[in-house]
Amino acid sequence: MAGISGRASLGGLSRVVPPLAALSLAVAAGAPAVQALELGGRTQFVRAPWKVTLTSYTTNVGQSPAEYFFTLSLDEGAGASLGGLTIQQTRGADWQFPFAVERTRAFLGLPRSEGRRIPVQAAFDPAARRFDLSFPEPVPPGATVTVSVRPWFNPVQADTYLFQVTAIPAGPGPVPSPVGVGTLRIYQPNDW
């Protein structure tokens, strides 16, 4: 194997391989880890995060204070650090409940088992129901990160709310990768 130059030696045969295939061969052959995969001036994950977990400890309609924790893990071989996230509401009966954007925070680890705080910058577009988050100090591969977003109160309609999460690698021309959907169930308590 001749590195990631695009030429591979397999069983004595040498052939030219596409850059992404050459990178895969280099990783499989035990080559040193790649800091970030850049193709055509664009940064992308080699192994993107593939699952998000949404946790909330307040699940009744209109309940306050509310806090929603979005947790995802980066693979050791992610190939790039996490530079940001988008979180967009895609389903739910209430499309008006407001967020306290200035109270957004991030940390390493899981809810109720918080590690080191991570600086995060947040913006919320109420018309699109989308958070745009960036990490001034990108989250490295192998880390588990949790972002906390805080509405002033839970939605006022009981329903299942869905939030699509997309991971953005740190680097020039980042190529976003869909992570998954966080599910939040909001209940109407029985007044018996």
Backbone as CSV, one residue per row, in Angstrom:
resi,resn,N_x,N_y,N_z,CA_x,CA_y,CA_z,C_x,C_y,C_z
1,MET,0.862,-1.183,0.000,0.000,0.000,0.000,0.895,1.228,0.000
2,ALA,0.599,2.164,-0.829,1.422,3.360,-0.949,0.724,4.565,-0.338
3,GLY,0.281,4.470,0.920,-0.398,5.585,1.590,-1.755,5.855,1.002
4,ILE,-2.120,7.138,0.952,-3.433,7.507,0.420,-3.250,8.211,-0.917
5,SER,-2.184,7.853,-1.627,-1.888,8.542,-2.869,-2.776,8.104,-4.008
6,GLY,-3.606,7.114,-3.794,-4.481,6.666,-4.859,-3.965,5.404,-5.529
7,ARG,-2.874,4.796,-5.032,-2.338,3.577,-5.611,-2.292,2.537,-4.507
8,ALA,-2.847,1.361,-4.778,-2.880,0.303,-3.773,-2.237,-0.948,-4.327
9,SER,-1.577,-1.685,-3.456,-0.981,-2.953,-3.841,-1.740,-4.066,-3.136
10,LEU,-2.405,-4.882,-3.908,-3.202,-5.974,-3.365,-2.727,-7.280,-3.970
11,GLY,-2.091,-8.124,-3.175,-1.625,-9.425,-3.667,-0.633,-9.304,-4.805
12,GLY,0.246,-8.323,-4.752,1.252,-8.166,-5.786,0.784,-7.325,-6.959
13,LEU,-0.518,-7.074,-7.073,-1.037,-6.244,-8.159,-1.142,-4.806,-7.673
14,SER,-0.821,-3.891,-8.536,-0.925,-2.489,-8.196,-1.987,-1.872,-9.084
15,ARG,-2.888,-1.069,-8.475,-3.905,-0.421,-9.293,-4.255,0.934,-8.687
16,VAL,-4.805,1.805,-9.522,-5.226,3.123,-9.067,-6.630,2.987,-8.496
17,VAL,-6.852,3.600,-7.326,-8.165,3.551,-6.691,-8.640,4.968,-6.439
18,PRO,-9.956,5.174,-6.382,-10.473,6.514,-6.090,-10.017,6.971,-4.709
19,PRO,-9.940,8.295,-4.472,-9.430,8.808,-3.202,-10.162,8.264,-1.979
20,LEU,-11.499,8.178,-2.003,-12.233,7.691,-0.841,-11.935,6.224,-0.591
21,ALA,-11.828,5.419,-1.652,-11.487,4.007,-1.494,-10.063,3.873,-0.962
22,ALA,-9.169,4.744,-1.432,-7.791,4.705,-0.936,-7.757,5.029,0.549
23,LEU,-8.588,6.000,0.980,-8.654,6.327,2.395,-9.156,5.130,3.186
24,SER,-10.177,4.441,2.689,-10.706,3.258,3.372,-9.636,2.186,3.482
25,LEU,-8.859,1.976,2.410,-7.789,0.991,2.444,-6.724,1.390,3.461
26,ALA,-6.415,2.698,3.536,-5.399,3.164,4.478,-5.852,2.934,5.913
27,VAL,-7.124,3.215,6.206,-7.647,3.002,7.552,-7.617,1.520,7.890
28,ALA,-8.041,0.667,6.951,-8.057,-0.776,7.183,-6.641,-1.311,7.384
29,ALA,-5.650,-0.706,6.728,-4.275,-1.181,6.835,-3.583,-0.668,8.099
30,GLY,-4.297,0.114,8.917,-3.711,0.598,10.163,-2.918,1.874,9.998
31,ALA,-3.202,2.644,8.951,-2.509,3.916,8.750,-2.880,4.875,9.877
32,PRO,-2.070,5.886,10.129,-2.387,6.850,11.180,-3.751,7.487,10.940
33,ALA,-4.404,7.890,12.038,-5.728,8.505,11.950,-5.657,9.795,11.142
34,VAL,-6.718,10.065,10.394,-6.824,11.264,9.580,-7.503,12.344,10.415
35,GLN,-6.967,13.567,10.442,-7.566,14.643,11.218,-8.922,15.041,10.663
36,ALA,-9.026,15.218,9.363,-10.293,15.566,8.733,-10.225,15.127,7.282
37,LEU,-11.308,14.574,6.801,-11.379,14.149,5.417,-11.837,15.338,4.587
38,GLU,-10.970,15.794,3.687,-11.316,16.900,2.811,-11.281,16.413,1.378
39,LEU,-12.405,16.573,0.696,-12.505,16.240,-0.716,-13.020,17.460,-1.451
40,GLY,-12.280,17.920,-2.418,-12.699,19.086,-3.188,-12.916,20.314,-2.315
41,GLY,-12.094,20.490,-1.266,-12.222,21.647,-0.402,-13.373,21.572,0.585
42,ARG,-13.977,20.386,0.725,-15.101,20.203,1.646,-14.733,19.180,2.709
43,THR,-15.086,19.471,3.959,-14.783,18.587,5.076,-15.984,17.691,5.363
44,GLN,-15.710,16.398,5.560,-16.790,15.484,5.903,-16.309,14.419,6.872
45,PHE,-17.270,13.804,7.544,-16.947,12.730,8.466,-16.603,11.463,7.693
46,VAL,-15.651,10.681,8.210,-15.396,9.346,7.694,-16.444,8.408,8.287
47,ARG,-16.673,8.559,9.599,-17.732,7.819,10.298,-18.554,8.847,11.063
48,ALA,-19.663,9.249,10.473,-20.516,10.273,11.080,-21.278,9.702,12.269
49,PRO,-21.631,10.550,13.246,-22.516,10.085,14.311,-23.812,9.590,13.674
50,TRP,-24.398,8.539,14.218,-25.566,7.942,13.560,-26.784,7.843,14.467
51,LYS,-26.672,8.309,15.696,-27.797,8.181,16.618,-27.814,9.347,17.591
52,VAL,-29.025,9.849,17.847,-29.205,10.906,18.843,-30.235,10.423,19.852
53,THR,-30.015,10.787,21.104,-30.969,10.481,22.165,-31.474,11.795,22.739
54,LEU,-32.795,11.950,22.826,-33.391,13.134,23.422,-33.947,12.728,24.786
55,THR,-33.530,13.441,25.828,-33.981,13.161,27.190,-34.609,14.416,27.767
56,SER,-35.757,14.259,28.433,-36.378,15.357,29.172,-36.964,14.782,30.447
57,TYR,-36.813,15.518,31.534,-37.337,15.067,32.823,-38.649,15.758,33.169
58,THR,-39.125,16.620,32.272,-40.435,17.254,32.418,-41.221,16.936,31.157
59,THR,-42.331,16.204,31.286,-43.032,15.719,30.091,-44.525,16.033,30.076
60,ASN,-44.994,16.905,30.969,-46.412,17.282,30.956,-46.604,18.577,30.178
61,VAL,-47.790,18.753,29.609,-48.081,19.965,28.835,-47.877,21.205,29.697
62,GLY,-47.276,22.226,29.103,-47.087,23.510,29.756,-46.162,23.521,30.959
63,GLN,-45.539,22.401,31.281,-44.696,22.300,32.470,-43.449,23.181,32.330
64,SER,-43.078,23.810,33.453,-41.913,24.681,33.477,-41.195,24.473,34.807
65,PRO,-39.895,24.565,34.898,-38.972,24.779,33.780,-38.775,23.485,32.996
66,ALA,-38.521,23.628,31.722,-38.299,22.474,30.851,-36.879,22.537,30.295
67,GLU,-36.318,21.364,30.034,-34.972,21.277,29.467,-34.900,20.010,28.630
68,TYR,-34.421,20.131,27.396,-34.310,18.987,26.491,-32.835,18.729,26.218
69,PHE,-32.397,17.506,26.491,-31.001,17.115,26.310,-30.862,16.273,25.040
70,PHE,-30.038,16.710,24.113,-29.732,15.967,22.893,-28.316,15.416,23.041
71,THR,-28.188,14.076,23.042,-26.892,13.429,23.263,-26.495,12.631,22.031
72,LEU,-25.224,12.774,21.620,-24.695,11.947,20.535,-23.234,11.653,20.800
73,SER,-22.772,10.550,20.234,-21.375,10.124,20.408,-20.664,10.142,19.065
74,LEU,-19.415,10.598,19.100,-18.586,10.575,17.905,-17.701,9.337,17.961
75,ASP,-17.632,8.628,16.866,-16.779,7.452,16.746,-15.316,7.892,16.828
76,GLU,-14.454,7.033,17.380,-13.005,7.320,17.414,-12.476,7.591,16.005
77,GLY,-13.047,6.903,15.019,-12.609,7.062,13.635,-13.484,8.011,12.845
78,ALA,-14.068,9.020,13.518,-14.977,9.949,12.845,-14.295,10.695,11.698
79,GLY,-12.988,10.895,11.817,-12.266,11.572,10.747,-12.323,13.085,10.816
80,ALA,-13.188,13.632,11.674,-13.291,15.080,11.855,-13.923,15.339,13.211
81,SER,-13.608,16.474,13.778,-14.258,16.888,15.021,-15.637,17.431,14.701
82,LEU,-16.482,17.523,15.730,-17.835,18.059,15.574,-17.777,19.571,15.725
83,GLY,-18.140,20.279,14.660,-18.105,21.734,14.670,-19.434,22.375,14.994
84,GLY,-20.525,21.610,14.826,-21.839,22.179,15.096,-22.952,21.168,14.888
85,LEU,-24.160,21.613,15.191,-25.365,20.803,15.032,-26.504,21.684,14.558
86,THR,-27.445,21.093,13.861,-28.740,21.732,13.679,-29.764,20.802,14.313
87,ILE,-30.730,21.401,14.971,-31.825,20.661,15.597,-33.102,21.330,15.115
88,GLN,-33.923,20.582,14.374,-35.119,21.176,13.788,-36.362,20.366,14.140
89,GLN,-37.363,21.070,14.682,-38.638,20.417,14.973,-39.307,20.056,13.657
90,THR,-39.680,18.779,13.504,-40.319,18.325,12.264,-41.743,17.814,12.490
91,ARG,-42.135,17.640,13.764,-43.472,17.155,14.050,-43.876,17.627,15.440
92,GLY,-45.187,17.787,15.638,-45.736,18.162,16.937,-46.891,19.120,16.760
93,ALA,-47.875,19.025,17.642,-49.082,19.843,17.521,-48.836,21.312,17.822
94,ASP,-47.868,21.618,18.685,-47.585,23.003,19.073,-46.328,23.483,18.343
95,TRP,-46.494,24.482,17.488,-45.370,25.045,16.734,-45.008,26.441,17.225
96,GLN,-45.482,26.803,18.434,-45.274,28.158,18.924,-44.494,28.259,20.223
97,PHE,-44.246,27.143,20.929,-43.618,27.284,22.247,-42.204,27.865,22.099
98,PRO,-41.893,28.898,22.918,-40.630,29.631,22.754,-39.467,29.008,23.534
99,PHE,-38.264,29.269,23.047,-37.036,28.800,23.689,-36.257,29.974,24.260
100,ALA,-35.553,29.724,25.345,-34.631,30.702,25.942,-33.243,30.391,25.379
101,VAL,-32.966,30.905,24.204,-31.745,30.568,23.468,-30.483,30.856,24.274
102,GLU,-30.500,31.935,25.050,-29.317,32.311,25.831,-29.001,31.298,26.929
103,ARG,-29.910,30.391,27.225,-29.678,29.373,28.256,-29.191,28.047,27.662
104,THR,-28.929,28.002,26.364,-28.402,26.792,25.721,-27.010,26.514,26.269
105,ARG,-26.731,25.245,26.539,-25.412,24.867,27.048,-25.035,23.505,26.497
106,ALA,-23.745,23.155,26.601,-23.252,21.863,26.116,-22.183,21.364,27.078
107,PHE,-22.068,20.039,27.145,-21.071,19.424,28.019,-20.730,18.038,27.509
108,LEU,-19.581,17.529,27.943,-19.203,16.157,27.630,-19.945,15.248,28.597
109,GLY,-20.371,14.089,28.108,-21.063,13.139,28.966,-22.556,13.127,28.737
110,LEU,-23.259,12.591,29.740,-24.690,12.357,29.654,-25.449,13.251,30.635
111,PRO,-26.758,13.453,30.412,-27.545,14.192,31.400,-27.445,13.516,32.768
112,ARG,-27.398,14.311,33.801,-27.264,13.861,35.189,-25.943,13.140,35.460
113,SER,-25.034,13.233,34.514,-23.689,12.685,34.672,-22.757,13.582,33.853
114,GLU,-22.871,14.886,34.082,-22.205,15.880,33.252,-20.709,15.923,33.489
115,GLY,-19.993,16.048,32.384,-18.560,16.245,32.434,-18.232,17.706,32.181
116,ARG,-17.083,17.917,31.569,-16.593,19.271,31.279,-17.545,20.026,30.359
117,ARG,-17.762,21.296,30.687,-18.591,22.153,29.828,-17.878,22.438,28.515
118,ILE,-18.653,22.535,27.451,-18.145,22.842,26.112,-18.759,24.180,25.690
119,PRO,-17.955,25.144,25.243,-18.551,26.391,24.753,-19.456,26.114,23.551
120,VAL,-20.610,26.766,23.527,-21.555,26.592,22.415,-22.197,27.946,22.111
121,GLN,-22.386,28.193,20.824,-23.098,29.385,20.372,-24.386,28.902,19.719
122,ALA,-25.513,29.540,20.072,-26.813,29.071,19.591,-27.618,30.192,18.976
123,ALA,-28.356,29.842,17.936,-29.337,30.734,17.322,-30.581,29.893,17.060
124,PHE,-31.758,30.504,17.207,-33.013,29.793,16.986,-33.865,30.588,16.013
125,ASP,-34.346,29.916,14.967,-35.235,30.526,13.982,-36.642,30.016,14.289
126,PRO,-37.504,30.846,14.906,-38.829,30.362,15.298,-39.719,29.990,14.112
127,ALA,-39.562,30.655,12.976,-40.386,30.321,11.806,-40.036,28.939,11.266
128,ALA,-38.744,28.609,11.242,-38.304,27.289,10.754,-38.274,26.262,11.877
129,ARG,-38.400,26.723,13.143,-38.314,25.848,14.321,-36.976,25.119,14.336
130,ARG,-35.881,25.875,14.082,-34.557,25.278,13.944,-33.516,25.996,14.803
131,PHE,-32.747,25.177,15.539,-31.570,25.648,16.255,-30.359,25.447,15.356
132,ASP,-29.487,26.458,15.306,-28.184,26.332,14.667,-27.162,26.515,15.776
133,LEU,-26.388,25.452,16.038,-25.417,25.445,17.125,-24.015,25.311,16.566
134,SER,-23.074,26.041,17.149,-21.673,25.870,16.747,-20.818,25.764,17.999
135,PHE,-19.751,24.974,17.874,-18.813,24.760,18.966,-17.512,25.486,18.641
136,PRO,-17.213,26.629,19.302,-15.968,27.345,19.049,-14.739,26.467,19.285
137,GLU,-14.850,25.511,20.207,-13.808,24.508,20.429,-14.409,23.175,19.995
138,PRO,-14.166,22.744,18.746,-14.823,21.542,18.229,-14.673,20.323,19.141
139,VAL,-15.704,19.495,19.155,-15.734,18.287,19.980,-14.949,17.198,19.256
140,PRO,-13.929,16.607,19.898,-13.064,15.636,19.217,-13.721,14.270,19.018
141,PRO,-13.227,13.507,18.028,-13.703,12.137,17.845,-13.535,11.333,19.136
142,GLY,-14.459,10.416,19.373,-14.423,9.573,20.561,-15.178,10.149,21.743
143,ALA,-15.647,11.392,21.633,-16.340,12.045,22.750,-17.853,11.847,22.650
144,THR,-18.506,11.866,23.803,-19.968,11.921,23.873,-20.317,13.323,24.334
145,VAL,-21.167,13.997,23.570,-21.529,15.376,23.867,-23.040,15.479,24.044
146,THR,-23.451,16.321,24.976,-24.869,16.595,25.201,-25.091,18.093,25.084
147,VAL,-26.133,18.461,24.353,-26.544,19.859,24.231,-27.892,19.995,24.924
148,SER,-28.010,21.013,25.752,-29.257,21.293,26.456,-29.893,22.536,25.854
149,VAL,-31.139,22.394,25.381,-31.914,23.548,24.933,-33.100,23.681,25.884
150,ARG,-33.486,24.930,26.146,-34.497,25.164,27.174,-35.653,26.019,26.659
151,PRO,-36.813,25.394,26.517,-37.990,26.214,26.241,-38.434,26.881,27.542
152,TRP,-39.191,27.955,27.433,-39.700,28.601,28.646,-40.659,27.659,29.366
153,PHE,-41.359,26.839,28.586,-42.284,25.836,29.125,-42.506,24.790,28.036
154,ASN,-42.989,23.616,28.439,-43.285,22.556,27.474,-44.411,22.988,26.536
155,PRO,-44.531,22.324,25.380,-45.659,22.619,24.490,-46.990,22.516,25.237
156,VAL,-47.988,23.269,24.774,-49.291,23.269,25.436,-50.245,22.233,24.843
157,GLN,-49.783,21.472,23.874,-50.571,20.391,23.279,-49.855,19.073,23.506
158,ALA,-50.576,18.086,24.029,-50.004,16.745,24.185,-49.798,16.147,22.799
159,ASP,-48.636,15.554,22.568,-48.333,14.960,21.266,-46.938,14.350,21.331
160,THR,-46.549,13.700,20.244,-45.171,13.230,20.074,-44.466,14.251,19.193
161,TYR,-43.415,14.859,19.730,-42.654,15.883,19.023,-41.361,15.262,18.512
162,LEU,-41.045,15.553,17.252,-39.837,15.012,16.632,-38.892,16.154,16.266
163,PHE,-37.597,15.906,16.499,-36.561,16.885,16.193,-35.469,16.200,15.380
164,GLN,-35.278,16.646,14.132,-34.231,16.115,13.259,-32.902,16.760,13.633
165,VAL,-31.870,15.919,13.852,-30.548,16.420,14.239,-29.553,16.129,13.114
166,THR,-28.765,17.138,12.774,-27.738,17.024,11.745,-26.406,17.453,12.343
167,ALA,-25.354,16.656,12.116,-24.012,16.953,12.617,-23.210,17.662,11.529
168,ILE,-22.432,18.656,11.941,-21.619,19.432,11.010,-20.152,19.283,11.423
169,PRO,-19.308,18.735,10.533,-17.898,18.573,10.895,-17.182,19.915,10.959
170,ALA,-16.137,19.965,11.767,-15.313,21.171,11.864,-14.334,21.173,10.694
171,GLY,-14.261,22.276,9.995,-13.336,22.387,8.871,-13.941,23.200,7.757
172,PRO,-13.168,23.438,6.701,-13.660,24.255,5.587,-14.728,23.526,4.783
173,GLY,-15.748,24.246,4.342,-16.805,23.685,3.506,-17.427,22.430,4.093
174,PRO,-17.910,22.464,5.345,-18.405,21.240,5.980,-19.610,20.640,5.263
175,VAL,-19.625,19.306,5.188,-20.739,18.567,4.603,-21.563,18.002,5.770
176,PRO,-22.774,18.529,5.995,-23.601,18.054,7.108,-23.994,16.593,6.932
177,SER,-24.137,15.895,8.070,-24.550,14.489,8.071,-25.763,14.321,8.979
178,PRO,-26.879,13.783,8.444,-28.040,13.525,9.302,-27.674,12.510,10.379
179,VAL,-28.053,12.788,11.620,-27.739,11.906,12.738,-28.947,11.039,13.081
180,GLY,-30.114,11.627,13.110,-31.317,10.895,13.470,-32.362,11.844,14.014
181,VAL,-33.396,11.251,14.588,-34.524,12.014,15.094,-34.654,11.792,16.592
182,GLY,-34.727,12.889,17.335,-34.993,12.827,18.766,-36.491,12.877,18.986
183,THR,-37.005,12.002,19.840,-38.441,11.906,20.095,-38.751,12.417,21.497
184,LEU,-39.704,13.325,21.584,-40.142,13.902,22.853,-41.646,13.700,22.971
185,ARG,-42.071,12.977,24.005,-43.502,12.765,24.230,-43.975,13.704,25.329
186,ILE,-44.989,14.491,25.001,-45.579,15.419,25.953,-46.988,14.918,26.271
187,TYR,-47.267,14.781,27.581,-48.514,14.167,28.032,-49.452,15.175,28.674
188,GLN,-50.747,14.878,28.586,-51.787,15.618,29.297,-52.065,14.831,30.575
189,PRO,-51.732,15.388,31.741,-51.949,14.618,32.978,-53.448,14.433,33.247
190,ASN,-53.776,13.287,33.859,-55.165,13.013,34.234,-55.488,13.732,35.542
191,ASP,-56.568,14.453,35.551,-57.021,15.121,36.774,-58.178,14.331,37.352
192,TRP,-57.883,13.252,38.015,-58.937,12.375,38.550,-59.327,12.782,39.916
